[in-house]
Amino acid sequence: MAETKLLGKSDEEEIWLTIRSVLTFARVVVLFGTIVVSELFEEYYFLDLTIAIWSLIIGIPLFFVISVLILWGNKSFIPVHPKEQITTILRPILERT
């Protein structure tokens, strides 16, 4: 396992950031590709369904799978510092006074 540098990012985090950028680009391509294919291929059929329907059947789940992979990778490879973990104050009115 790679050691964490004092001011920099670990090797795992650097690799994940590269993979995440590729996944993000792929997610955008899937979204626009689904829209373009569903608009252009409405009159062509495959297994009694139009290609437009097939693009939705494949494109929407693929978009969600890529999104889940990005979320899972962020949670697994980007460390959260203890100060950043606490996002809410339990009793905000008591803390202000």
C-alpha positions as CSV (number, residue, x, y, z in Angstrom):
1,M,0.0,0.0,0.0
2,A,1.3,3.4,-0.9
3,E,2.4,5.7,1.9
4,T,0.6,9.1,2.3
5,K,2.9,12.0,1.6
6,L,2.7,14.9,4.0
7,L,1.4,17.6,1.7
8,G,0.6,15.6,-1.5
9,K,-1.7,12.8,-2.5
10,S,-1.0,9.1,-2.3
11,D,-0.4,7.0,-5.4
12,E,-3.8,5.3,-5.1
13,E,-5.5,8.7,-4.9
14,E,-3.6,10.0,-8.0
15,I,-4.6,6.8,-10.0
16,W,-8.2,7.1,-8.9
17,L,-8.4,10.7,-9.9
18,T,-7.2,9.7,-13.4
19,I,-9.7,6.8,-13.6
20,R,-12.5,9.1,-12.3
21,S,-11.9,11.6,-15.0
22,V,-12.1,8.9,-17.7
23,L,-15.3,7.6,-16.1
24,T,-16.8,11.1,-15.9
25,F,-16.0,11.6,-19.6
26,A,-17.5,8.2,-20.4
27,R,-20.7,9.1,-18.5
28,V,-21.1,12.3,-20.5
29,V,-20.5,10.3,-23.8
30,V,-23.1,7.7,-22.7
31,L,-25.7,10.4,-21.9
32,F,-25.3,12.3,-25.2
33,G,-24.9,9.0,-27.2
34,T,-28.1,7.7,-25.7
35,I,-29.9,10.9,-26.7
36,V,-28.5,11.0,-30.2
37,V,-29.1,7.4,-31.0
38,S,-32.7,7.5,-29.6
39,E,-33.4,10.5,-31.9
40,L,-31.8,9.2,-35.0
41,F,-32.7,5.6,-35.1
42,E,-36.5,5.6,-34.4
43,E,-37.4,3.7,-37.6
44,Y,-34.9,0.8,-37.3
45,Y,-36.0,-2.4,-35.5
46,F,-34.0,-5.0,-33.6
47,L,-35.8,-7.9,-31.9
48,D,-39.2,-6.2,-32.3
49,L,-38.0,-3.0,-30.6
50,T,-36.7,0.2,-32.2
51,I,-33.1,1.0,-31.8
52,A,-34.2,4.2,-30.0
53,I,-35.8,2.0,-27.2
54,W,-32.7,-0.2,-27.1
55,S,-30.5,2.8,-26.6
56,L,-32.6,3.8,-23.6
57,I,-32.6,0.2,-22.3
58,I,-28.8,0.1,-22.4
59,G,-27.9,3.8,-21.9
60,I,-29.8,4.6,-18.7
61,P,-28.6,1.7,-16.6
62,L,-25.1,2.2,-18.0
63,F,-25.2,5.9,-16.9
64,F,-26.2,4.8,-13.4
65,V,-23.6,2.1,-13.2
66,I,-20.9,4.5,-14.1
67,S,-22.2,7.0,-11.5
68,V,-22.2,4.4,-8.8
69,L,-18.6,3.4,-9.7
70,I,-17.6,7.1,-9.4
71,L,-19.2,7.4,-6.0
72,W,-17.8,4.1,-4.8
73,G,-14.3,5.0,-5.9
74,N,-14.5,8.4,-4.2
75,K,-15.5,6.8,-1.0
76,S,-12.8,4.1,-1.3
77,F,-9.8,6.0,-2.5
78,I,-10.1,9.6,-1.4
79,P,-9.4,9.8,2.3
80,V,-11.6,12.0,4.5
81,H,-9.8,13.9,7.2
82,P,-11.3,13.8,10.7
83,K,-12.1,17.5,10.7
84,E,-14.0,17.2,7.4
85,Q,-16.1,14.3,8.6
86,I,-18.2,16.3,11.0
87,T,-20.7,18.2,8.8
88,T,-23.4,19.1,11.3
89,I,-23.6,20.4,14.8
90,L,-25.8,18.4,17.1
91,R,-27.2,21.3,19.1
92,P,-26.5,24.5,17.0
93,I,-28.3,26.9,19.3
94,L,-26.3,25.8,22.3
95,E,-23.0,26.0,20.4
96,R,-23.7,29.7,19.3
97,T,-24.1,31.0,22.9
